[in-house]
Every structure is written in structure tokens, then in C-alpha cells.
Amino acid sequence: MDFIFTQDRVITAFVTKTANNTVPMTLLSIRSNPKQRPIFALALSMMVFAQMAGRAPAEPLDSGTEKSAQPTSNASQPPIPAIKLPGLTINAKERCVDIEATVCLDKGALELIACTVKGKVHESIVSIEARPAHIHTALLLLGAKNGNPSMRRPLNEEQTRWVDVPAKGDLIDVFLESKDATGKLVERPIGDFIARNEGAGRESGLGTPEAEETARFPTTFIFAGSQTSDNAEAPKAYLADISGHVISISSFGDELLCLPEFHSQDNGALTWRIDPTHLPKRDTKVTLRLRPKK
């Protein structure tokens, strides 16, 4: 297996001999920030080996025996295998990433949709074991492109003037899948589990009280892609792996997925809370599903 680093991509290639003694090459090409390449190279290695481990061995060649070429068709091709990493599955056929999750909160204000098990489980709907860096790579392999989280940056050295930097990146729809009372798996958009806090948003000009009552939490997030540490004396680290901020409502500046606007972390400014109507009980195992919109 080889990694090729271009100006804006990491490309990994692996080859295998087939029964016809041909050597096909599979390329996995992802767009990345140069600082993030070592992380993605490691994650790609794991996924490639996982995929190759699930392949059936090639049939041995019969010496001196000619075999006529068999026509190929899409109908005869095997389905694309799912690629597994610790805590998540990349479903190429359905074009989604399924992440093993646990409901960790059933009431209260929210700062996050999802965090790692060592993150802010007291302010998040679900917790996950999977590494945010692996989720990032999985989304890249499905064709999604990351941008940057929303944040505030100083305009001068004195840090007396600040500017809001909007989040950028491809759009990702977020769902939870869980079993209903009959044991049937049901997928719901993440907005079905979230409601607006009473009176929240009036100061931010969201419209009339009638409009506020009908406002729903968005299902679509921005693939911001967190950031990598900028410490020259230490190895590069994917910041969401450290903070545990996977899918955020409040703006932290290091989250994997976020909302378009900047949202304060102050308790008094928290706009959204859990709606327990359809949410399974705490400690229930569910699937957090991420599906790129394009």
C-alpha cells in the first residue's frame, strides 16, 4: 500500500492479483488540509486492511490451461462491502456512516448532539466510542468535503475587536435509528428529539412568537472538520478527539459537525433542549447516522 501526498489530497492505492493474474489498483482519494494528512493516512490504512480482510481469496491459476475471458456486467458484480472501524460502519451502498451510540441524556438544555464518552455527556443527547478523526475520514470517503467550524477571531493584537467566522463545509443530514415498541428499527431526523427552550431566540430576531412556536431544530449540519493542534513541540492531534465535540449546537471552534451560525456556550444563551417524546431511555443503544446531502 502506498500513500501519495499531493497539494491538497491524500491518495492511497492498493493492488491485488486476481484469478486472471491482472493487477487492479484501487484508489482512495481524499481532499485534506496538509496538517491533517497523517491522521487520515492512518485511518485510511485501517479501512483498506479491513476491506481487504473481508475479500475471498483469488482462485489459483491452472498452469498451461487457457480460460476464455468472461464478460462482466454490473449485475454480476458483488455489492460494495461495508467498511468497519471501531464504533462505526461506512455503508457505501446507502452512502452513510453509521455510528454506534448510547443515549446519555433524557432532559435538559443542550450544547451538543453527540460527544465522545469522555466529553460533555451531561449536555449531549448521545455519546459515542468512535474517534471523531475516523468519522471525518469516513465522510471524506463518501465524497463529502470539510471546511472549518464557526469561530470568533481577533481583529487586532490587543484583542479588543473580534469578528465571527462562519462555518463552511458540505452539508450532512443527521438521524437517530432505534427500535420502537414492537422492536422495529425506526430512523428519525435529529430534530425530532429537540425542542426550543421557552422564550429562547426572541432577542436574536427570529420572528414573531407564532413563527418561533413552529420553528424546528434543523436536521442538516455543516461538515466543519474540526482542526489540528498547532503546537510545534508536540505531535499533531485532531482537536475533536481531545475535546470530544462531535456534533455541536454551541460553537466551540473544534467540532466535527456544527450549525451555520455562531452559538454562544453561555448557559443563559442555550436555545435548545431535549424533547423526550420519541427519545429512547437513557443508556439505550442507538445508531447515529450521518448522510451527506450530495
N, C-alpha and C positions, 0 to 999 in steps of 0.2 A: 504494500500500500504506500502511495506517495502523496504528499501534500504539496500543492503549488500555491505560492503566495503571490498574487498579482496586486495591482494598486488598490483595488477595492474588494477583492474576493479571496476566499479560501476555497481551493478545489482539491478534493481527494479522489483518487482513482484506484480501483482495484480490479484485478483480472482473474479469470478462472478458465481452465481448459474444459471444453465440453466433449461430448462423445464424438463430434466431428473434428476434434483437435483444433477447433478455432479458439481464438483468444479474445472474447468480447471485453470491452472496457466499460465500466460503469463510472460515470462522473457525477459527483455531488458538488454542486457549485453554489456557494452562498455569498451574499454581499455582507461585508462586515467592516467595522472600524478596525484599523490596524492594532489598536490596543487590545481588542477582544479576540484576536486570532488564536493565541494559544489555548484559550478556553474552548473555542469552537472546534479546534483541531482534536482535542481530547474527546469531546463529546461525539464528534463525527466518527472517530476511531471506534468508540464503544458501539455506536449504532451499526456501523458497517460490519463489525465482527458478529454482532447479534443477528444481523440479517443473513450473513454467510453461514452461521452455525445452523440455521434452520433449513438450508438447502439440502436436497437429496444429492448423494454423490453421483458423479458422472458415470455412465456405463463404460466399461473398459472397451478399447478398440480391439477388433478381431484382426490379427495380423494377416495381411495378404488378402483380405476379403473386402471387396468394394461394396459400398452401400449407396443406393440411389438417394439423391437428395430428396427430402420430404418437403412438400410445400408447407409453408407456415401461414397461419391466419390468426387474427386477433381472437377468434372464437376458441382456438386450441391453446392459447396462452394461459398459464396458471394465473390466478389472482395475485395481485401485488401483496406480499406478506406484510403483516403488521410488524412494526419495529418497536421493540420494548426497551425501555431504560428503567432504572429503579423508580418506581412510583408513577410511571406514565407509559402510554402507548401511543404511537403515531399511526393513525389509521389513514393510509394514503388513499384508499378507495373512497372513503367517506370524506376525505380531506379535513380531518380534525385531529386534535390532540386530546386524548382522554387522560385525566389526571386523577389518581386515587386521592380522595379527600375525606375528611371527617367533620361533621357539624360540631362546631366548638362554642356556639353562642345561640341562644334562642330568644333573647330580648335585649333591648338597649340600643344606644347610639352606635353608629358605625364609622370607622375610619378606613376600613378595608373590606374587600370582598373575600380575599384569600391571602393567607400568610403561611410561612413555614411553621413547623411545630414549635420552633424556638422564637417565633415572632410574637406579634400583638394578638394573641388568641382571645383576649378579653374584649377586642374591638373589631373582630373579623367573623364572618359567617362560617367559613371553613378553614381548616388547617391542612397542610399537605406535607408529605415526606420528600417529594421530588425536589431536586435542585432547580432554582429559577434559571440558572445558566443552561440546563438541559432543556427546559421548556422553551427558552429563547431559540436554541438551536433547532428544536423540533418545528417551531413556527417558520424558521428560515427554510427548512427543508420542504415545507408545504408551499413555499413561494412567497410568503409574507416578508415585507421589508420593515425593519425597525427604524425609528427616528431618534427622538430624545424626549425625556419627561418634561413636564411643565415645571418651571422653577423661577426663582427671583434672583437676579444678578445685580451687583452694584454698578452704578454708572461712574463712580469716582473712587479714588483711593480711600477717601475718608468714610466711604460707605454711608453717606447721608442721602443719596439718591439711588433708587432702585427701579428696575424695570421687570415686568413679568414676561417671561419667555414662554410662549405657548408650546404645548406638546405637539410632536409630529410623529408620523408613522402610519402604517397601514391599519385598517380597521379590523377588529376581531370581535365576533359575537361570542357572548359568554352564556353558558347554560349550566344548570344542575340536573343530573339524572338520578332518580331514586325510585324505590319501589312504593307503589300505592298500597292501599289496604288489602287489595287482592293479590299482591305480590308481583304485579305487572310493572315493568320499568317505564317510567314517565319522564320525558325531558321537558323542562320548563325554562323559559328565559330568566336570567338572574333577577330581572325587575319584578318578577312575581313574589320575591321574598323580601322586598324592600319597600318602605313607605316613607313619606315625608314627615319630619317632626312637625308638631303643631306650631304654626306661626313662622316656621323657617322659610327664608327666602324673600320675605316681604321687603327687607332692607335692600336686597340686591336687584329690585326692579323686575321680578319675574312675571309681573302682570297682575290682573285682578284676582281677588280671593277665589272667584269661580274658576279661573284658569289654574290657580295653584292647586285647587282641590282635585282637578283632573290630571294634573301633571304626574307623569310616571317616571320612575327611575329608568335611565337608558340601559339597553341591553348591549350596546356596542361600545367598545373601549379602543383606545389607541395603543398600538404596539410600540411603546416608547423605547423599550430595550435596556432600561437601567443605565448604568455607567460602570467603568472600571476604575479602580483606585489609581491615584496619580502620585504614589509615593515611590520616589526613585530608589529608596533604600530597602524596599520590600517587594516581593513578587506581586505581579498584577493580580487583583482579585475582582470578581464580579460583585458589585456592591449589594445587589438584591440577595445574593447568597448569604451575605453578612447580616443585613438588616431584617431579612425575612419578608420584605414588602413585595408581594407577588402581583396582586390586582388591587389597586388603591382607589379610594374615593377622595381622601385628603391628599394633598400634594406633599411628597417627601423629597422628590428630586432624584430618587434612586430606584423607583418601582419599575417592574416589568411591563405592566399594562396600567393605563391611567385614563382619566377623563380629560376632555379637551381643555377645560379652563383650570385656572389655579384655584385650589380649595384649601382654606385655612385648616390647620390642625387644632386650633383652639377649641376647647370643649363647648364654649358658647356659640361657636360658629358651625357646629356639626349639624348638617341639614337632614341627614337620612338616618333611619332606624330600621330594625328588623321588623318585617311583617311575618308573624309566625303561622299565618293561615295555612300555607302549603309546605312549610318547612318541617322536615323530619326532626325527631327528638335529638337532643344533644348526644354526641358520641355515635350517631348513626353514620355508617359508611355510605358515601355517595360518590358520584363521578362528576368532577368539574370538567366541562367540555369547552374547548376553545376552537372556534371555527372561523378561519379567515373569510372575509366577505367576498374576496375576488380570487 
